[in-house]
Amino acid sequence: MECRVGCAACCIAISISSPIPGMPDGKPAGVRCVQLTDDNKCKLFGKADRPFVCINLQASEDMCGHSNEEAFKNLTALERATAP
């Protein structure tokens, strides 16, 4: 499955514990990544300083669903289920 351009659910709904340029402590769930453009595209896509976790995250139907709204719902539920 390919990511839906402009979805950005994984860049907002989930927490990222590794450093992100501009967010040295990562980002909490529900917080928009500072590397997102106004149209929800990653400024770091394809660049060496993109976090490893972001590079390795693979879109899947289970995670992303069939719409941006479903992706936010699924990822928010996953984040809550896996929170410490």
N, C-alpha and C positions, 0 to 999 in steps of 0.2 A: 504494500500500500504506500502511496506517496502522500506526503503532507499536503493539506489544503493551504494554499498560499493565503496568508493573512489571517489564519485561524489563531495562532499564538496561545492556544489553551495551555500547552506545556510550558510556556514562558511566563504564565501568570498563575495558573491554578496550583501547580506543585512547588514544593520547596526545593531549593538547590543548595547543598551544603558546601560545595566547592567555590572558590573565589571566581568572580566574574569581573572583567574590567569595569570599574566604576562601582562595583559592589564587592569589596574585598572579603566580606564575611558571607558571601552567597546571598540568597534571598529567601524570605519566608513564603509560605504558601499564601496565595491570594494577592501577592505584591507583583506588580508589573516589572519585568526586567528592564533595567535602564538601557539595554542594548536594542530594545524594540523601537522601530520607527513609528510614526503616526499611523501608518497603514499596516501595522503589525508584522513587519518583516524584520529579520535579525540583521543587525549591522555587522555582526561577526561571522555570518555564514561564509564558509569557505576560507576563513582566516585561521592562522596558527594559534591565536590567542582565544579562540572559542573554547569554552570549557569541555573537557573530555566527556563529561556526562551528557552534554548536549550533542556532541558529535555522535555518540553511541546510541542515543535514544532513537528507536525505530518506530515509526507510526504503525499502528495495527488497528484493525476494526474493533477489537475489544477495548482498546484504549481511546480511540478517536471517534468511534461510532460513525454515524452517517451525516453529521452536521457539526458546525462549530459549537452550537449549544449543547449537543450531546457529548462532545469532547470535554467541555468544561464540567458537565455533570459527572461524567465517568472519572475524570482525573481528580476532581474534588473529593469524590467518594473514595478513590484509591488513596489519596493523601490522608484522609481521615482514618482509614483502615490501617494504615502503616505508620501513623504518628506514634512517637514514643509515649 
